[in-house]
Amino acid sequence: MLLAVALTSVVASGCGESASPPWSLSATPTRSVAPTSVATTSVAQTGGSFSLHERVMTEQGRGTGAAAADRPTTTSASAPQSPTTTSSVPSAESDATTTVILSGGQTPLEGVWGGTAERLASFLAAACPSPRFTVPASVLAEYYVRYGAEAGLRADLLWAQMIKETGYGMYGGDVVPEQNNYAGIGATGGHEPGASFPTAEAGVMAHVAHMVAYVYTSSPASWADATTDPRFDFVNPRGVASVLADLNGRWAVPGTTYGESIEAIARAINAD
């Protein structure tokens, strides 16, 4: 089904009929699976015939039938192991910022984004003016920019993933906004709400740390470890993702276009 329909559904059903994503929906790629380890999603993202519970994005596949076939996972034990070129530490060029978005899921996860928190927040506000976060979107965006840079990960890609995972901050599934869980960490289905974090800042740090486990074999930030992310050690082997497409079949199962769908959101974020 089309990601374009999914994004339109999120906006129309949760953010008011007048809001719309600030990019051309016709340019959005198709997708065939639900996102990974996510608290919620829209009807169009996983099929209108499923219940809200069946559309909850989880880290480990549970349940039966068509909904279960798209259950995601944040462990890589059963995921395909394609070759990657991920480095164990941030590259020498990590101090140089970038806003470049490639295609086909080939945008590198590693790097420091050259945009601002204001840009992230305004992009979200244009599509969904009233997300249900425990802090203003502008504050949440500041956390993503700060901790993304500290961990050598692009904040625009993490923000795009958060948008995808939370349904533009509208939630609606097993995870609730008060958990400050922006990546569905530990939400494994069966009404299991997953991990809760005491603050929005802690939740962002957990999301970033979880991605660190996928991108790096050695953590580039002292705080990005199992003390921050309760699912950090479940990512095995470490360092299997260098570009967005490497998350396919790992963060989302089967997830054949998961990385590409995040890339489409990130492209819109960085559009002039």
Secondary structure, DSSP 8 states (H G I E B T S, - for coil): -BHHHHHHHHHHHHS-TT---SS-GGGS-B--S--SS-S---HHHH-TTS-TGGG---SS--SSHHHHHT---S--SSS--------SS--TTTTSEE----STT--BSBSEE-S-HHHHHHHHHHH-SS---SS-HHHHHHHHHHHHHHTTB-HHHHHHHHHHHHTTTT--SSS-GGG--SS-TT--BTTB-----SSHHHHHHHHHHHHHHHH-SS-SSTT-STTT-TTGGGS-SS---SBGGGGBTTTBSS-TTHHHHHHHHHHHHT--
